[in-house]
């Protein structure tokens, strides 16, 4: 039986994937352009930070799909997902490791394959590959926390509050105050986003929540750009990023509750994970190999256009790979 698609989840997948592409276009273009004025660099860094909600939203979608609906979530049921992610890590991560070595040394040798194995184990891969390591860990914790989401909503709500206080709020407060604490959450990292996605998938939304979500995004953006956060590193687990991520998710859930994905949107949503993994290949080829930097042109037009092109090429590439794999499976059946 084909699972019914949730329109606003598809929309969030596509928008978040595009935001990730834009983050990497902005950051790689900036670091590859040493003569860039300081003011322009500051603006690009602000754009980068203001789009950081995109990766947490991907985590929230995982929580929504596995914890937010009446779906079995046991180690037996997620085994296929974990194996699929591990295979992607080996194939994609191994390819990038080998490609980086060949690009650096301008040759190929069998010894490079040993380095590939080492890079996969240590995580010494292209920067964006950290997400696969993290999401594999998330999948392995899902069956442990799933029972909390099968009970009353208050149980899941308490779990969200605890993870927010101990993995989002407390680290920022202690860094800003310049103090140290041993208090922590046993399931650390991106747990809050996963739990929050599951919780939001099990509640009924009210009108006031839409206003609160908009307020959260605005407040998060202001806080992120304030001098207060210049004292610490803004990352995916910073308080303003969390405020924006939850706000974006809630706004999409309320405003697009009855949205039905069309064929193109469904295809893009199914390709969103692949777009995340594949787009740095085309971006690096463009900027490092072909030496085409969008910042060499009027950035107001060139950067958005570059994002659309990289996103589109990546989507087509992922779709073709999926199509080829499907055909091979059909012939082997």
N, C-alpha and C positions, 0 to 999 in steps of 0.2 A: 504494500500500500504506500502510495506516494505521500510524504508528509506535507501538510498544508503550510505554505510559506506565510510569514508575517511581514507585511509590506514595509512597516517602518524599520524593521530590523534589516531588511535588504537595503533600504535607503541609508541607514546608518553605516552599513558595511561599505557601501560605495563612497559615501562622503568621507568617511574616515580614511579609506584607502587613498583617496585623492589628497587629503590633508597630509598624510604621511609622505606621499610623493612630493608635495610642495615643501615640506620640511627639508627633505634631502636635496631638492633642487636649490633651495635657498642656502643651506649650509655648505654644500660642496662648491657651489658657485662662488660663495664668499671666500672660503679658504683657498680657492684656486686663483683668486684675484688679489695679489698682494698690494696693488696700487689703489685699492678701493678706499675712498675717503672714510674717515672715522665715523662721520654722521650716517653715511649709508650703511656701514657695517652695523651700527647700533640699531637702525631701523629693521634691517634684515634679522638681527638677533631677536628683536621684539616680535616680529612675525613668526619666527621659529617657536618662541615660547608660547605665543597665543594659540598656536596650533597643536600644542602638546597633548591636548585632551583626546586626540585621535587614537593613540595607542591604548590608553585606559578604556576608551569606549569599546575597542575590540575585546578587552578582557570582560567588560560588562556584558557584551553579547554572548560570550562563552557561558557566563553565569546564568544569563536569561535562558539560553537553550537547554542547559543541563540541570539547572536548579529551579528555574522559574516556571516550569511546566510539569505536568504529570507525566514524567518520563523516567523510565528505569535508569538508575545511575549506580551501577555496581562495577567492580573491577572486571567482571566478565563482559559487561555491556560496553565498557569503554576501551577494551583491549584493542579492538581494531583501530580506534582513533589514535591510541598511543603508538602502535606499530606504524601507522601511516606517518605520524609526525617524526618518528625516529628515522624512517626511510627518507623523508624529505631532508632531514638534517644531514644525513650521510651523503645523499646525492647532490643536493644543492650546495651544502657547505663544503663538501669535498671538491666540487667543481670550482667554486670560488677560490678555495685554497690553492688548487693546482694552477688556476688561471693567474692568480697573483704571483706565484713563484715563476711561472713562465714569463710573465710581463717584466718582472724584476731582473731575472737572470738572462733573458732573451734566448733561452734554450729549454729543452726537456730532457730529463733523466729519470730513471726508475727510482732513484733515491728520493725524488720528490714525493712519491707515493707514501713513503714512511713519514714524511713531514705532514702529509695530508692527515694521516691517522693521528699524529700528535696534535695538529691544529684542531681536529674535531673533538678530541678529549679535553683540551685546555680551553677551547672556545676562542682560539686565536684566529678568528675569521673576520669577514667584513662586519662592520659595526652593527648593522641591522639584524644579524643572525642571532643576537642575544634573545630575541623574542621567542624563537623556537625552543631554546633551553628552558626559558621561563614557563612557556605554555605547557610543555611536557610535565613540568613539576606541578602546575595547576591541575592538569588532568588526573595526576596521581593522588591529589588530595580531595577531588570531588566526591568520590564515594564515602569518604570519612565525614564530610560535612552535609551530605545530601539529606540524612535523616532530620536535621534541624529544619529543613525547608519542607518537609512532609507534615510537620506539625502546624500549630497556630502561627500566624504571621508574626506574632510577638517574639517567638523564639528566633526567627531569622532576623528580625529587627534588632534584637539585642546583640546578635553576632555581628551585624553591620556596624552598630555603634561601637562595640569593643574594638573591632579591627580599625575603624576610623580613628578612634582616640589614640591607639597604640602604634599604628603604622603610618598614619598621615599627620595628625595634629601634634602629637608629642615630640616626634623627631624635629619638626620645624620649630616648635616653641623652645626646645632645649638648645638648638643651634643658635637661634636669635638671642636667647638669654645668656649664651656662653656657659651653660652648665651641662653636666653629664648625668645620665640615669641608667639604671640596669633594667628598668621596666620595659618589657617587650611583649610581643604577641607570638605564641608558639608557631602559628602559621603566618609567617611574615611575607614580605614582598608585596605582591599585587593582590593579596587576598581581599582587601576591602572592595576593589572594583568587581571582582567575581561574585562576592557575596551580595553586593548592592544590585548587580544585574539580576541575580536570582530573586532577591526581595522585590524589586520593581516589577518583576514578571508575575508576582503573586498578589499584588494589591490593586485596588480600584482607584483610579486617579480622580482628583477633585480639581475644580477650577483654580483654587488658590495655589495649587501646586505649580501651575503654569507660571503665575506671577513670581513665585518663589524661585523657579528655575531660571527665569530671565534675570532676576536679581542676583542669583548665584553666579551666573556667567559674567555679569557686569562687575560685580564685586571681586570675583576672581581675577578678571583682567586688570582691574585697577590695582589690586594687591600685588599682582605679579610684576607690574611695571613701576611699583613704588620703590623708594630707596630702602625700605625695610627688607625687601628680598634681594637687595644687592649684597647683603652680608652673607647669604647662603646660596648654594647652587640650586637653581630651579630645575627640578627633574620631574619625571612622571608621577612621583609620589609626593610632590609638594602640595600643600593645602590649596593654593589657588588653582592648580591643575585639577585637583579632585573636585573642586566646586564647579569648574567649567565642564568637566566630563559628565558629572551627574546632571547638570543643567541641560546640556545638549541631549542627553538620553531622554530625560523627562519631556522636554519640548517636542522631540520627535515622536515619542509615544502618545502624547496628547493631541498634537496638531495633525499627525498622520495616522491616527488610530485606525481609520477605515481605508487607508491607502492600499491599493492592490497593485502589486508589482507587475509591470508589463514584461514582455519577453526579453527586451534588452536589459532592463533593470535586473531581472532575475539572473541573466547570464553574467552581468557585471558583478552581482553579489556573490555568485558561485566562484567567480574568478578573483575576488578581492584578496584572499590569502595568497594566491599565486602572484598577484600584482605586487603585493608587499615584498615577496621574495625576489621577484625578477627585475623590478624597475631599476635597482642600483646597477645592474649590468649595463643597461642601455645608457644610463646617466653617466657612468664612468667612461664608457666608450665615447660618448659625445664630448665630455669635458677634458678627459685625460688623453685619449687617443686622437680624437679629431680636433681637439683644442677649440671647441666651439663653446664659449662661455656666454650665457645670456646677459651677463652684467656688462659685456662689451657693447651692448645696445641699450636703448632706453628701457630701463628696468620695469617701468609701469606696464609696458606691453610685452616685453620679451620674457619676463619671468612667468606670468600666467600662461602665455602661449607655450612656453617650454614645458610647463607642468602638464598641460593638456596633451601635448605631443608624446611625452614620456609615458603618461598614464594610458593613452590610446594604444601606443606600440606594445606596452606591457600587457594590456588586456587582450590584444589580438594574439600575442605570443602565448599567453596562458591558455587561451581558448583553443589554439591550434595544437598545443601539447596535449590538452585534455582530449581533443578529438582523435588524435593519433593513438593515444593510449586506449581509448574506447574501441577503436577499430581493431587494434592488436588483440584486445581481450575477446572481441567477438569472433575473430578468426581462430583464436586458441580454444574457444569453448567447444 
